[in-house]
Amino acid sequence: MSKDIRIKKGLNINLVGAAEQTTSKAVLSNVYALNLNDFHGITPKLLLKEGSEVKAGEPLFYNKNIEAMKFVSPVSGEVVEVLRGARRRILTIKILADKEQVFHSSKAVDLKAADSETIKASLLESGCWAFIKQRPYDVIANPDATPKAIFISGATTAPLAADVDYVLEGKEAELQAAISALNIMTPGKVHVSIANKSASPFSNLEGVSLHKVSGPHPAGLVGTQINKIDPINKGEVVWTVSPQDLVIIGEYLLTGKFNAERTIALAGSSVKTPKYFTTKIGAEVATFLYASGVNGENFRLINGDVLTGSKVSPDGYLGFYNTTVTAIPEGDDYEFFGWNKPVFNKISSTRALTFSWLSKKKKYDLDTNTNGEHRAFVVTGKYEEVFPLDIYPLQLLKACMVKDLDEMEQLGMYEVAPEDFALTEFICISKQPHQQIIREGLDLMYQEIG
């Protein structure tokens, strides 16, 4: 039975620069790159060296801890560089793309005859397994585990994020194939949450438990939906997949080809004509950034949305999981006595000196300035106003900081991911890095318990 979700706690951050719903084809990138920081917790083992020729969808490396888990090239070409860091850890793999793409093909999967192990083996070999994440720990799913349910969020509430319904238009066949495969791999349900409106590519799919979501951000985050639909207890595992990754999985199951195509939203007030671009995983950001134009030179480019994304340079590369690239003004200027006078052009969760609460639909042109320095935690009670999960956020953050595993476990650490704390970080008076604290806490639990 479907369960509708209505979120009251949260905060919508309405920003200038939303992408117009028009799509252009990005200029083909000369070089594509995989940043191995995107695959958290993976110990990579190279299969191809510098100078090797590779096809699109051919394995580049595998997970040393689970050797069946392969990671593949998004394009065909030559492996031109393998960047390494401390202790020769692999950081980035760069591929010089061929002008004519050649695919590494496999047999399409007969979903009517396939069982769970067959599908798992196929996804592991093809590189598609990297799109399936698990909670607890927010890492790539362990194929040996059986999830009690699988969650997909088809709702968009993050600021300036790509509109799911728009980018999935016409992809129903691929979505259905992926959903059918996921149903075979879990004894539970495949939960899909969509915005509380009629039109969605997920609406008429078979094998889904459909939920309608309404309310402010983070209503669209999969962690919020898990908490409201089927919370995670100790010893339980759930898997999550993002909508565009479902398309890649579905296309592979139907055709046997790994097609790393992405429709990304280039957004933000520093972009002259924000819109959507069709590109590929690992493409150079400059191939679509300058096609839309940017306002000035002093801007921050973000791989992802403004709350959870990471800083990237124009000559950097699109992240493996990213469907949004955002450009906003760099906040490197400071306003004298800015804290001591009324403010009308900034958003805030409080009513002290700011007046954003008077016009909730107003759009703001915000920069990256944190408007304050890092300091000890100040107990204000504001985190709970924007945190809809049935968890005490401040107490959990402090338990992570002191590395108290028992307390972390009791306070609900198994349910959360860093993105669930993006809003509390945004409104934090103490300017604490909440997402980093949660990530470090999850890593500690994974090492000690997982």
Secondary structure in CASP SS format (residue, H / E / C, confidence):
PFRMAT SS
TARGET T0000
AUTHOR 0000-0000-0000
METHOD secondary structure of the structure
MODEL  1
M C 1.00
S C 1.00
K C 1.00
D C 1.00
I E 1.00
R E 1.00
I C 1.00
K C 1.00
K C 1.00
G C 1.00
L C 1.00
N C 1.00
I C 1.00
N C 1.00
L E 1.00
V C 1.00
G C 1.00
A C 1.00
A C 1.00
E E 1.00
Q E 1.00
T E 1.00
T E 1.00
S E 1.00
K E 1.00
A C 1.00
V C 1.00
L C 1.00
S C 1.00
N C 1.00
V E 1.00
Y E 1.00
A E 1.00
L E 1.00
N E 1.00
L H 1.00
N H 1.00
D H 1.00
F C 1.00
H C 1.00
G C 1.00
I C 1.00
T C 1.00
P E 1.00
K E 1.00
L E 1.00
L C 1.00
L C 1.00
K C 1.00
E C 1.00
G C 1.00
S C 1.00
E E 1.00
V E 1.00
K C 1.00
A E 1.00
G C 1.00
E C 1.00
P E 1.00
L E 1.00
F E 1.00
Y E 1.00
N E 1.00
K C 1.00
N C 1.00
I C 1.00
E C 1.00
A C 1.00
M C 1.00
K E 1.00
F E 1.00
V E 1.00
S C 1.00
P C 1.00
V C 1.00
S C 1.00
G E 1.00
E E 1.00
V E 1.00
V E 1.00
E E 1.00
V E 1.00
L E 1.00
R E 1.00
G C 1.00
A H 1.00
R H 1.00
R H 1.00
R C 1.00
I E 1.00
L E 1.00
T E 1.00
I E 1.00
K E 1.00
I E 1.00
L E 1.00
A E 1.00
D C 1.00
K C 1.00
E C 1.00
Q C 1.00
V C 1.00
F E 1.00
H C 1.00
S C 1.00
S C 1.00
K C 1.00
A C 1.00
V C 1.00
D C 1.00
L C 1.00
K C 1.00
A C 1.00
A C 1.00
D C 1.00
S H 1.00
E H 1.00
T H 1.00
I H 1.00
K H 1.00
A H 1.00
S H 1.00
L H 1.00
L H 1.00
E H 1.00
S H 1.00
G C 1.00
C H 1.00
W H 1.00
A H 1.00
F H 1.00
I C 1.00
K E 1.00
Q E 1.00
R E 1.00
P C 1.00
Y C 1.00
D C 1.00
V E 1.00
I E 1.00
A C 1.00
N C 1.00
P C 1.00
D C 1.00
A C 1.00
T C 1.00
P C 1.00
K C 1.00
A E 1.00
I E 1.00
F E 1.00
I E 1.00
S E 1.00
G E 1.00
A C 1.00
T C 1.00
T C 1.00
A C 1.00
P C 1.00
L C 1.00
A C 1.00
A C 1.00
D C 1.00
V H 1.00
D H 1.00
Y H 1.00
V H 1.00
L C 1.00
E C 1.00
G C 1.00
K C 1.00
E H 1.00
A H 1.00
E H 1.00
L H 1.00
Q H 1.00
A H 1.00
A H 1.00
I H 1.00
S H 1.00
A H 1.00
L H 1.00
N H 1.00
I H 1.00
M H 1.00
T C 1.00
P C 1.00
G C 1.00
K C 1.00
V E 1.00
H E 1.00
V E 1.00
S E 1.00
I E 1.00
A E 1.00
N C 1.00
K C 1.00
S C 1.00
A C 1.00
S C 1.00
P C 1.00
F C 1.00
S C 1.00
N C 1.00
L C 1.00
E C 1.00
G C 1.00
V C 1.00
S E 1.00
L E 1.00
H E 1.00
K E 1.00
V E 1.00
S E 1.00
G C 1.00
P C 1.00
H C 1.00
P C 1.00
A C 1.00
G C 1.00
L C 1.00
V H 1.00
G H 1.00
T H 1.00
Q H 1.00
I H 1.00
N H 1.00
K H 1.00
I H 1.00
D C 1.00
P C 1.00
I C 1.00
N C 1.00
K C 1.00
G C 1.00
E C 1.00
V C 1.00
V E 1.00
W E 1.00
T E 1.00
V C 1.00
S C 1.00
P H 1.00
Q H 1.00
D H 1.00
L H 1.00
V H 1.00
I H 1.00
I H 1.00
G H 1.00
E H 1.00
Y H 1.00
L H 1.00
L H 1.00
T H 1.00
G C 1.00
K C 1.00
F C 1.00
N C 1.00
A C 1.00
E E 1.00
R E 1.00
T E 1.00
I E 1.00
A E 1.00
L E 1.00
A E 1.00
G C 1.00
S C 1.00
S C 1.00
V E 1.00
K C 1.00
T C 1.00
P C 1.00
K E 1.00
Y E 1.00
F E 1.00
T E 1.00
T E 1.00
K E 1.00
I C 1.00
G C 1.00
A C 1.00
E E 1.00
V C 1.00
A H 1.00
T H 1.00
F H 1.00
L H 1.00
Y H 1.00
A H 1.00
S H 1.00
G C 1.00
V E 1.00
N C 1.00
G C 1.00
E C 1.00
N C 1.00
F E 1.00
R E 1.00
L E 1.00
I E 1.00
N E 1.00
G C 1.00
D C 1.00
V C 1.00
L C 1.00
T C 1.00
G C 1.00
S E 1.00
K E 1.00
V C 1.00
S C 1.00
P C 1.00
D C 1.00
G C 1.00
Y E 1.00
L C 1.00
G C 1.00
F C 1.00
Y C 1.00
N C 1.00
T C 1.00
T E 1.00
V E 1.00
T E 1.00
A E 1.00
I E 1.00
P E 1.00
E C 1.00
G C 1.00
D C 1.00
D C 1.00
Y C 1.00
E C 1.00
F C 1.00
F C 1.00
G H 1.00
W H 1.00
N H 1.00
K C 1.00
P C 1.00
V E 1.00
F C 1.00
N C 1.00
K C 1.00
I C 1.00
S C 1.00
S C 1.00
T C 1.00
R C 1.00
A C 1.00
L C 1.00
T E 1.00
F C 1.00
S H 1.00
W H 1.00
L H 1.00
S C 1.00
K C 1.00
K C 1.00
K C 1.00
K C 1.00
Y E 1.00
D C 1.00
L C 1.00
D C 1.00
T C 1.00
N C 1.00
T C 1.00
N C 1.00
G C 1.00
E C 1.00
H C 1.00
R C 1.00
A C 1.00
F C 1.00
V C 1.00
V C 1.00
T C 1.00
G C 1.00
K C 1.00
Y H 1.00
E H 1.00
E H 1.00
V H 1.00
F C 1.00
P C 1.00
L C 1.00
D C 1.00
I C 1.00
Y C 1.00
P H 1.00
L H 1.00
Q H 1.00
L H 1.00
L H 1.00
K H 1.00
A H 1.00
C H 1.00
M H 1.00
V C 1.00
K C 1.00
D C 1.00
L H 1.00
D H 1.00
E H 1.00
M H 1.00
E H 1.00
Q H 1.00
L C 1.00
G C 1.00
M H 1.00
Y H 1.00
E H 1.00
V C 1.00
A C 1.00
P H 1.00
E H 1.00
D H 1.00
F H 1.00
A H 1.00
L H 1.00
T H 1.00
E H 1.00
F H 1.00
I C 1.00
C C 1.00
I C 1.00
S C 1.00
K C 1.00
Q C 1.00
P C 1.00
H H 1.00
Q H 1.00
Q H 1.00
I H 1.00
I H 1.00
R H 1.00
E H 1.00
G H 1.00
L H 1.00
D H 1.00
L H 1.00
M H 1.00
Y H 1.00
Q H 1.00
E H 1.00
I C 1.00
G C 1.00
END
